[in-house]
Amino acid sequence: MSRVLTAAAWGRLVLLVLCITCHPLISYGQTIVDNTDPGFSILSGAWSTGSFGTPWGADYRWALTTSGAASANVEWRPTLNASGWYDVDVFFVDGTNRADDAPFTVHHATGSSPIFLDQQVGGASWVSLGTFYFDAGTTGAVELANNASPSVVIADAVRFTAVGAPQPRFRAFWADAFNVGFKNASQVDEMVARAVSGNYNAILAEVLAYHDNASNAHGAYWDSSIVPKAPDISAGFDPLAYMITKAHQAGIEVHAWILPYRVSTSWPPSGNTLLQSHPEWFSVMRGDIGGGPQPVSGLYQLDPGSPEVQEYLMSIVRELANDYEVDGVHWDYIRYTQPDAGYPAHTWYDNSGLERYRRISGASGTPLSSDAAWSDFRRREVTELVRRANIEVATADNPNQPLRHTAALITWGDAPTSFSATSAWARFQNWEHWLDKGYLDAGVAMTYYDDSQFPSYYRNWVDQSILWAHDRHIVTGQAPYLNDFSNSNTQISYAQAAGVDGIVTFSYATTSSAGNDWSWYPFVSGNAFADPIVLPTMPWKDPLVASAGTAYGRVTDGATGDPVDDATVFVNGFPAGETDGNGFFVITKLSAGPNGTLGEISVSAAGFSQVVRPDVLIERAGYTEANFGMGSWWFGDYDADGDVDADDWLKFERMWTGPGLGPPPAGGDVFDDDEDLDVDLHDFSLFQATFGS
């Protein structure tokens, strides 16, 4: 049976005339599929016909329930005229013999969402399943199965109503390594199911809390060739791989949550032979300088200023982003744990953060922890890691690109109006700068406050963090573990109304101040997370929308390939940044036209003549690699590692344009010897002459 549901009487009359014989009914962006319409199908099992009560149309279908696997399934498959967002509602006749957990599944453009409805109450009217995005045509559907509580499930009508898209938001929880969540397959299955039931769209999984394997929650929760595997994982089980598979099937993103500097609670770090063999990579408090690794805040921690430490951490990022189909990398404790730290465990190590500071600043002696210049340098150390990781994540060989690069940000105390007055600044976590420069795609402000004690702190931080987001996403980290359900809902609702780009709740397993209560997930989907939504896009990573790109690379001694620290990088003659201890630089937000923009990038460093690349191509949402060899630099040494080898040839092949067909692709200007904006046989002959040098 067809019913026309429109807002205006005239429209109702006209559409009734037009659609009097149409099944299913389509009007004003609304489509209803009844159990007698062509879009309704019995997929399996026995379904009887009933007419008790007031069904939609003449009757409905029903099936007996089963406690095992589903033995009966039906489907409503609409024909939608346009792609877009649709409210999906079901109509059924309620009754005391109905299942209180009738298992509907909405198959939409971004995946499948299971929803359980209580058919004992609220019937004889339209009941919402949520809002979903569907492609035009017949690709979407709603399915009902009979694996539910006794005694019957009811299949009547489903309504699809076109609506404006709900605001995309990041809806995630932190799943920590210290509780249930991903130690075996059943934990992952339960976690993903709860995420779906709560209308979450992302999971931040703590796959690296410590870099040793001394006890549970220490070690890698993936099959790593770098970090020892955690001991509390089921034999032969790869938690991250399985989690990605199950979450992606449900349309949920998975982000690898890692802690960079926290290694262990005892020395040596159990199972990590690389870190055991490099005690000089560890930092200590000022009073422990030179005495070997010692705990800082009870933890053995890496030196943020060490270039070798940075390379070790970047190898972990590359392994995660290249070998696993993660959707992002998320940092935690990306800061100092206390100000009186960052000093070398061994004074003979000439690449410690302190030794770099002395070389760059010209300072002598050992600065106090309160020294302003030394504090600024320690902020620089942490920033160098964040900006480098931004490139590793953005350029990873991963089918889910663009990946999200995010970090958990501290917000202790009330929110000041000046960032230099924040607790983050005092712990050398300069996160406003990271967002301003675009080193992060999103910052997750850990706004952990009991709403019954510090309501203004929470709201002030939400408001202030929005002001410090610049043109990147800011997400509120909310703490159910400090609140009851009602206060958590109030906090989430405030942040969403204020305009944040999402919510991350801490944590998956601790959902209230009373402890672990899994009923949080159906509660939040019935309140602040009322409808499933998609994650926000990142326009700065979309070449059709972005207006700027990024240049990055290494600066080395061209003769040896050794990195040049603290070299100054210029863009079109203006200073734009400095290299880190690995010679790495990153320059973001460089203007780019629709077809890219050529610009000059040059580098100056003490003891070397300036090196200029006059025609570096910057592309919208692109990442242009532009390496520099200072002093003697062989033509063709693309990676500036002191030789011209097969690695450089692989780059040259991809940059070939032929005569007059340039400019070469981004980064290919280094092979254009005659600066005629192409890479042709003339340039190839020079490359041949230097190959093997």
C-alpha positions in Angstrom: 0.0 0.0 0.0 1.2 3.5 -0.8 0.9 6.6 1.3 1.9 10.1 0.3 3.6 12.0 3.1 4.2 15.6 2.2 4.3 18.9 4.0 1.7 20.8 1.9 -1.8 19.8 1.0 -1.4 20.8 -2.7 1.8 18.8 -3.0 0.0 15.9 -1.4 -2.8 16.1 -4.0 -0.5 16.4 -7.0 1.8 13.6 -5.9 -1.1 11.4 -5.1 -2.4 11.7 -8.6 1.1 11.0 -10.0 1.9 8.1 -7.7 -1.5 6.5 -7.2 -0.2 3.2 -8.7 3.4 3.5 -7.6 5.0 0.9 -5.3 7.0 1.6 -3.3 5.9 5.2 -2.7 8.3 8.0 -3.6 7.4 11.6 -2.8 9.3 14.8 -2.0 12.5 12.9 -1.3 10.7 10.2 0.7 10.5 6.5 -0.1 8.5 3.9 1.8 8.9 0.2 1.2 6.1 -1.8 2.7 6.1 -5.6 3.1 3.8 -5.9 0.0 6.0 -3.7 -2.2 8.4 -4.9 -4.9 11.4 -3.6 -2.9 10.6 -6.1 0.0 12.1 -9.6 -0.2 12.2 -12.7 1.9 15.8 -13.7 1.8 15.5 -16.9 3.9 13.3 -18.8 6.3 9.6 -18.9 7.1 7.7 -15.6 7.4 4.0 -15.6 8.2 1.5 -12.8 7.5 -0.2 -11.0 10.4 -2.7 -8.1 10.7 -3.0 -7.7 14.5 -3.2 -4.0 15.6 -2.6 -1.2 13.1 0.0 -2.2 10.6 1.3 0.0 7.8 -0.9 -1.1 5.0 -3.0 -4.2 5.2 -0.6 -6.5 7.1 3.0 -7.3 8.1 5.3 -10.4 8.1 6.6 -12.1 11.2 9.0 -14.9 12.1 9.7 -16.9 15.2 13.0 -16.0 16.8 16.0 -18.3 17.3 18.8 -18.1 19.9 21.4 -19.3 17.5 22.4 -18.1 14.0 19.7 -16.4 12.1 17.4 -18.7 10.1 15.1 -16.1 8.6 15.9 -12.8 7.0 14.0 -10.2 5.1 15.1 -7.1 3.2 13.7 -3.7 2.2 15.6 -2.3 -0.8 14.4 1.2 -1.9 15.0 2.8 -5.3 16.4 6.2 -4.4 16.5 9.0 -6.9 19.5 10.8 -5.6 22.6 10.1 -3.5 22.6 11.8 -0.1 21.6 11.5 3.5 18.4 9.8 4.5 16.6 9.4 7.8 15.7 5.7 8.1 12.6 4.7 10.1 10.8 1.5 10.6 7.1 0.8 11.3 5.9 -2.2 13.3 3.1 -3.3 15.5 4.4 -3.8 19.1 3.3 -6.5 21.5 4.4 -8.4 24.5 5.5 -11.4 22.5 7.9 -9.3 20.4 11.7 -9.4 20.6 13.2 -6.6 22.7 16.4 -6.8 20.5 15.1 -7.2 16.9 18.4 -7.1 14.8 18.1 -4.6 12.0 21.1 -3.9 9.8 21.3 -0.8 7.6 23.4 -1.3 4.5 24.5 2.2 3.4 27.2 3.7 1.2 29.9 3.7 3.8 29.3 0.2 5.3 26.7 -1.7 7.4 25.3 -0.6 10.7 23.6 -3.1 13.0 20.8 -1.6 15.2 18.7 -3.5 17.8 15.1 -2.4 18.4 12.7 -3.2 21.2 9.5 -4.2 19.4 7.6 -4.7 22.6 7.0 -0.9 22.9 6.7 2.2 20.8 5.1 0.5 17.8 2.3 1.6 15.5 4.4 4.6 14.6 7.7 5.3 12.9 10.8 4.5 14.9 14.2 5.9 13.9 17.1 3.7 12.9 19.3 6.7 12.3 20.6 8.9 9.5 22.8 7.4 6.8 24.3 8.2 3.4 23.0 6.2 0.5 24.0 6.2 -3.2 21.3 6.7 -5.8 19.6 3.6 -7.1 19.1 0.3 -5.3 22.5 -0.3 -3.6 21.2 0.5 -0.1 18.9 -1.8 2.0 17.6 -2.5 5.5 17.7 -6.1 6.7 16.0 -7.9 9.6 17.0 -11.3 11.0 15.3 -13.5 13.5 18.3 -14.2 15.9 16.7 -12.4 18.8 15.1 -12.9 22.1 11.7 -14.6 22.2 9.2 -14.8 20.6 8.8 -13.1 17.2 10.2 -10.3 15.1 8.0 -8.0 13.0 8.7 -6.9 9.4 6.3 -4.2 8.2 7.5 -1.0 6.5 10.7 1.1 6.2 10.8 4.8 5.3 13.7 6.6 3.7 13.5 10.4 4.0 16.1 12.7 2.3 17.6 15.2 4.8 20.6 17.5 5.0 23.7 15.8 6.1 24.5 15.8 9.8 27.7 17.6 10.7 30.6 15.2 10.2 32.4 14.6 13.4 35.2 12.5 14.9 33.6 10.1 17.3 36.1 7.9 18.9 37.2 6.3 22.2 40.7 5.6 23.5 41.1 1.8 23.9 44.0 1.5 26.3 46.4 -1.4 26.6 45.8 -1.9 30.3 42.2 -3.2 30.1 40.1 -5.5 27.9 39.8 -4.4 24.3 42.1 -6.2 21.8 44.1 -9.0 23.5 42.2 -11.7 21.6 39.6 -12.0 18.8 36.6 -12.1 21.1 37.7 -8.9 22.8 38.0 -7.1 19.5 34.6 -8.4 18.3 33.0 -7.1 21.4 34.7 -3.8 21.2 33.7 -3.2 17.6 30.1 -4.2 18.4 30.0 -1.7 21.2 31.5 1.0 19.0 28.7 0.4 16.5 26.0 0.4 19.2 27.3 3.7 20.5 27.5 5.3 17.0 31.2 5.7 17.3 33.2 6.0 14.0 36.8 5.6 15.1 38.9 3.6 17.6 42.2 5.0 19.0 43.9 1.7 20.0 47.0 1.9 22.3 49.2 -0.4 20.4 52.4 0.8 22.1 52.3 2.0 25.7 55.8 0.9 26.6 58.8 -0.2 24.4 59.7 -3.3 26.5 57.8 -6.5 27.2 58.4 -6.8 30.9 54.7 -7.3 31.8 51.1 -7.0 30.4 50.4 -3.8 28.4 54.1 -3.5 27.7 55.2 -4.0 24.1 53.8 -4.0 20.6 50.2 -5.0 19.9 51.1 -5.8 16.3 53.6 -8.1 14.6 56.6 -5.7 14.8 60.1 -6.3 13.7 61.3 -3.3 15.9 59.5 -3.5 19.2 59.0 -6.8 21.2 55.5 -8.1 21.2 53.3 -7.6 24.3 53.1 -10.8 26.5 49.3 -10.7 27.1 48.3 -11.5 23.5 46.8 -14.8 22.4 49.3 -17.0 20.7 49.6 -16.3 17.0 47.2 -13.4 17.2 47.9 -10.0 15.6 45.6 -7.6 17.4 46.1 -4.6 15.1 45.5 -6.6 11.9 42.4 -8.3 13.2 41.1 -5.0 14.7 41.5 -3.3 11.4 39.6 -6.0 9.5 36.7 -6.1 11.9 36.4 -2.3 12.4 36.6 -1.6 8.7 33.8 -4.1 8.1 31.7 -2.0 10.4 32.7 1.3 8.8 34.9 2.3 11.7 38.4 3.8 11.5 41.4 2.5 13.5 44.2 4.8 14.6 47.4 3.5 16.0 47.9 5.1 19.4 51.6 5.2 20.4 53.7 6.7 23.2 57.1 7.8 21.9 59.4 8.4 24.8 58.1 6.1 27.6 60.2 2.9 27.4 60.0 0.9 30.6 59.7 1.0 34.4 63.0 -0.9 34.9 66.4 -1.1 33.4 67.3 -2.7 31.0 64.1 -2.6 28.8 63.1 -6.3 28.6 63.0 -7.7 25.1 64.1 -4.5 23.3 67.7 -5.3 22.3 68.1 -2.2 20.2 67.4 0.1 23.2 69.4 -2.1 25.5 72.4 -1.5 23.3 71.9 2.3 23.2 71.7 3.6 26.8 73.0 6.9 25.5 69.6 7.5 23.8 68.0 7.9 27.2 67.4 11.2 29.1 67.6 11.8 32.8 67.0 14.6 35.3 69.6 17.2 35.8 71.0 15.7 38.9 71.5 12.3 37.2 73.6 13.6 34.2 76.2 11.1 33.1 75.2 8.3 35.5 73.6 6.1 32.8 69.9 5.6 32.4 67.8 6.6 35.4 64.1 6.9 35.8 62.3 10.2 35.2 58.9 10.3 37.0 59.4 6.6 37.6 59.9 5.8 33.9 62.9 5.2 31.7 62.5 7.7 28.9 64.1 8.5 25.6 65.9 11.7 24.8 63.5 13.8 22.6 66.5 15.8 21.2 68.5 12.8 19.9 68.4 12.3 16.1 68.9 8.6 16.6 65.9 8.4 18.8 63.9 10.3 16.2 64.9 7.7 13.5 64.0 4.8 15.8 60.5 6.3 16.4 60.0 7.1 12.7 60.8 3.5 11.9 57.9 2.5 14.1 55.6 5.0 12.4 56.6 3.7 9.0 56.0 0.1 10.0 52.5 0.9 11.3 51.5 3.2 8.4 53.0 1.1 5.6 52.4 -2.4 6.7 49.0 -2.0 8.3 45.9 -0.4 6.8 45.5 2.0 9.7 43.5 5.2 9.2 45.8 7.3 11.3 48.6 7.6 13.8 47.9 9.1 17.2 50.5 10.3 19.7 50.2 10.4 23.5 52.7 11.7 26.0 54.2 13.7 23.2 55.8 16.0 25.7 58.1 16.0 28.7 56.7 14.5 31.9 58.4 17.1 34.0 60.5 20.3 33.3 63.6 19.1 35.1 64.5 16.5 32.5 66.0 16.2 29.0 69.6 15.8 30.2 71.9 13.1 28.8 72.3 9.7 30.5 75.9 9.6 29.1 77.9 12.8 28.6 80.1 11.2 25.9 77.1 11.1 23.5 77.6 14.0 21.2 74.0 13.8 19.7 72.1 14.2 22.9 69.6 17.0 23.0 71.8 18.9 25.4 74.9 18.6 23.1 72.8 19.8 20.1 71.6 22.8 22.2 75.2 23.7 23.0 76.3 23.5 19.4 73.4 25.5 18.0 73.2 28.1 20.7 76.9 28.4 21.6 76.0 28.0 25.2 78.4 26.3 27.6 77.9 24.4 30.8 74.6 22.7 31.8 71.6 25.0 31.9 69.1 25.0 34.7 65.7 23.5 33.9 64.2 27.0 34.2 66.6 28.5 31.6 64.3 30.1 28.9 66.5 29.3 25.9 67.0 25.7 27.0 63.2 25.4 27.5 62.6 26.8 24.0 65.0 24.2 22.6 63.2 21.4 24.4 60.0 22.6 22.8 61.8 22.5 19.5 62.9 18.9 20.1 59.3 17.7 20.5 58.1 19.8 17.6 60.7 18.3 15.3 59.3 14.8 16.0 55.7 15.9 15.3 56.5 17.7 12.1 58.7 14.8 10.8 56.0 12.3 11.7 53.5 14.4 9.7 55.5 13.7 6.6 56.0 10.0 7.3 52.2 9.6 7.8 51.2 11.6 4.8 53.6 9.9 2.4 53.1 6.3 3.7 52.1 3.7 1.1 48.7 3.0 2.5 45.4 2.5 0.6 43.5 4.6 3.2 45.3 7.8 2.4 44.9 10.5 3.4 45.7 9.2 6.8 45.0 11.4 9.9 47.9 12.5 12.1 46.7 13.4 15.6 47.9 13.8 19.1 46.5 13.9 22.7 47.1 17.3 24.1 47.2 18.3 27.8 44.8 20.9 29.3 45.6 21.0 33.0 44.0 23.6 35.2 41.8 26.4 33.9 42.2 27.6 30.3 44.3 30.8 30.0 44.0 33.1 27.0 47.7 33.0 26.2 49.2 29.6 25.1 52.5 30.4 26.8 50.6 30.3 30.2 49.3 26.7 29.6 50.4 23.5 31.3 51.3 22.2 27.8 53.8 25.0 27.2 55.4 24.2 30.6 55.8 20.6 29.5 57.3 21.7 26.1 54.2 20.6 24.2 53.6 23.5 21.8 50.4 22.2 20.4 48.9 25.5 19.2 52.0 25.9 17.0 51.6 22.3 15.7 48.0 23.1 14.6 48.9 26.5 13.2 51.7 25.0 11.1 49.6 22.0 10.0 51.9 19.4 11.6 48.7 17.8 13.0 45.5 17.1 11.2 43.7 17.2 14.5 44.4 17.9 18.1 42.6 16.0 20.8 42.4 18.2 23.9 42.3 15.9 26.9 39.7 18.0 28.7 39.3 15.6 31.7 37.1 17.2 34.3 34.5 16.1 36.8 31.5 18.2 35.8 30.2 18.3 39.3 33.5 19.9 40.5 35.0 21.8 37.6 32.3 22.6 35.1 33.9 25.9 34.1 37.3 24.3 33.4 35.8 21.9 30.9 33.8 24.6 29.1 36.6 27.1 29.1 39.0 24.6 27.5 36.4 23.6 24.9 36.0 27.3 23.9 39.7 28.1 24.0 40.8 25.1 22.1 38.5 26.0 19.3 40.3 29.4 19.1 43.7 27.6 19.0 42.7 25.2 16.2 43.6 27.6 13.4 42.6 25.8 10.2 42.9 22.2 11.5 40.5 20.0 13.4 40.1 20.3 17.2 38.5 17.4 19.0 37.4 17.4 22.7 38.7 14.5 24.8 36.0 13.9 27.3 36.3 11.8 30.5 33.4 9.4 31.2 35.7 7.8 33.8 35.3 11.0 36.0 31.6 11.4 35.4 28.2 9.7 35.6 26.4 9.1 32.4 24.3 12.3 32.7 27.3 14.6 33.2 29.2 13.0 30.4 26.2 13.5 28.1 26.0 17.1 29.2 29.7 17.7 28.5 29.6 16.0 25.1 26.5 18.0 24.1 28.2 21.3 25.2 31.3 20.6 23.1 29.3 19.6 20.0 27.1 22.7 20.3 30.3 24.8 20.7 31.5 23.6 17.3 34.3 21.1 18.0 35.2 18.7 15.2 34.6 15.7 17.3 34.7 13.9 20.6 37.0 11.2 22.0 36.0 9.5 25.2 38.4 8.0 27.7 38.1 5.2 27.8 36.6 2.3 26.1 36.6 0.1 29.2 36.0 2.7 31.9 32.8 4.4 31.0 31.8 6.1 34.2 33.1 7.2 37.5 31.7 4.0 39.0 33.9 1.9 36.7 33.2 -0.4 33.8 29.6 -0.1 32.6 29.0 -1.4 29.1 25.5 0.2 29.0 27.3 3.5 28.2 27.2 2.6 24.5 23.5 2.2 24.0 23.0 5.2 26.4 25.2 7.6 24.3 23.7 6.5 21.0 20.3 7.3 22.5 21.5 10.8 23.6 24.5 12.8 22.4 25.5 10.4 19.6 21.9 10.0 18.4 22.7 9.3 14.8 25.6 7.6 13.0 27.8 10.1 11.2 30.8 10.2 9.0 34.2 11.6 10.0 35.1 15.1 8.8 37.1 15.3 5.6 40.5 17.1 5.6 40.3 19.8 2.9 44.0 20.6 3.2 44.7 17.1 1.9 42.2 17.3 -1.0 43.9 18.7 -4.2 40.4 19.8 -5.4 39.9 22.0 -2.4 43.3 22.9 -1.0 45.2 26.0 -2.0 48.6 25.1 -0.5 51.2 22.3 -0.4 54.2 21.1 1.6 57.9 20.9 0.9 60.2 18.6 2.9 63.6 17.0 2.6 67.0 16.4 4.1 70.0 18.7 4.1 73.3 16.9 4.1 77.0 17.3 3.5 76.9 16.4 -0.2 80.3 14.7 0.0 79.5 12.4 2.9 75.7 12.2 3.2 76.0 13.3 6.9 73.0 15.4 8.1 73.4 19.1 8.6 71.7 20.3 11.8 70.2 23.8 12.1 70.5 24.7 8.5 68.2 27.6 7.5 65.7 26.9 4.7 64.5 29.8 2.6 61.4 30.0 0.4 61.6 32.6 -2.3 64.3 34.3 -0.3 62.5 34.4 3.0 63.6 32.2 6.0 61.0 29.5 6.5 62.5 27.0 9.0 65.5 25.0 10.2 66.6 21.4 9.9 66.6 19.0 12.8 69.4 16.7 13.9 68.8 14.4 11.0 69.0 17.3 8.5 65.2 17.0 8.0 63.0 20.1 7.3 59.3 20.6 6.7 57.8 23.8 5.2 54.0 23.7 5.2 51.2 25.9 3.8 53.1 27.0 0.7 50.7 28.6 -1.8 50.0 26.5 -4.9 47.9 27.2 -8.0 45.6 24.7 -9.7 48.5 23.3 -11.7 51.1 23.8 -9.1 53.4 26.7 -8.5 57.2 26.9 -9.1 59.2 28.5 -6.4 62.7 28.9 -5.2 63.9 26.9 -2.1 67.4 27.5 -0.9 69.5 26.4 2.1 72.3 28.1 4.1 74.4 26.5 6.7 77.6 27.4 8.6 80.7 26.2 6.7 78.9 25.8 3.3 77.9 28.0 0.4 74.2 28.5 -0.1 72.5 25.9 -2.3 69.6 27.0 -4.5 66.9 25.0 -6.3 65.1 27.7 -8.3 62.2 25.7 -9.7 60.7 23.5 -7.0 57.1 22.5 -7.9 54.6 22.9 -5.1 51.3 21.2 -5.6 47.9 21.6 -3.9 47.7 19.1 -1.0 51.0 17.8 -2.3 54.2 16.8 -0.5 57.3 17.8 -2.6 60.5 16.1 -1.6 63.4 18.6 -2.0 66.7 17.3 -0.7 69.9 19.4 -0.6 73.6 18.4 -0.6 75.8 21.2 0.8 79.3 21.6 -0.6 80.2 18.9 -3.1 76.9 17.4 -4.4 76.9 15.0 -7.2 74.4 15.6 -10.0 71.7 12.9 -9.7 72.1 12.3 -6.0 68.4 12.8 -5.4 68.5 11.7 -1.8 71.7 13.6 -1.0 73.3 10.7 0.7 76.7 11.2 -0.9 76.4 8.8 -3.9 74.4 8.3 -7.1 73.0 4.8 -7.0 70.0 2.6 -7.8 67.8 4.5 -5.3 68.4 7.7 -7.3 67.8 5.9 -10.6 64.3 4.8 -9.4 63.6 8.5 -8.7 65.0 9.6 -12.1 62.8 7.1 -14.0 59.7 8.7 -12.5 60.8 12.2 -13.2 61.5 11.7 -17.0 59.4 14.1 -19.1 61.2 14.2 -22.5 62.2 17.5 -24.2 59.9 20.4 -23.8 57.3 18.5 -21.8 57.9 19.9 -18.4 58.0 21.0 -15.8 59.1 17.7 -14.2 57.0 16.2 -11.4 57.3 17.6 -7.9 60.9 17.1 -6.8 62.2 16.4 -10.3 63.8 19.7 -10.7 66.9 18.3 -9.1 67.5 16.2 -12.3 67.0 19.3 -14.6 70.6 20.2 -15.0 70.2 22.8 -17.7 67.1 24.4 -16.0 64.9 24.2 -19.1 62.0 22.8 -17.1 62.2 19.3 -18.5 64.1 16.1 -17.8 65.4 14.8 -21.1 68.3 13.0 -22.8 70.7 15.9 -22.0 70.0 15.3 -18.3 70.1 11.6 -18.7 73.6 11.7 -20.1 74.8 13.6 -17.1 73.1 11.1 -14.8 74.8 8.3 -16.6 78.2 10.0 -16.1 77.7 10.3 -12.4 76.0 7.0 -11.7 78.1 4.9 -9.4 79.9 8.0 -8.0 
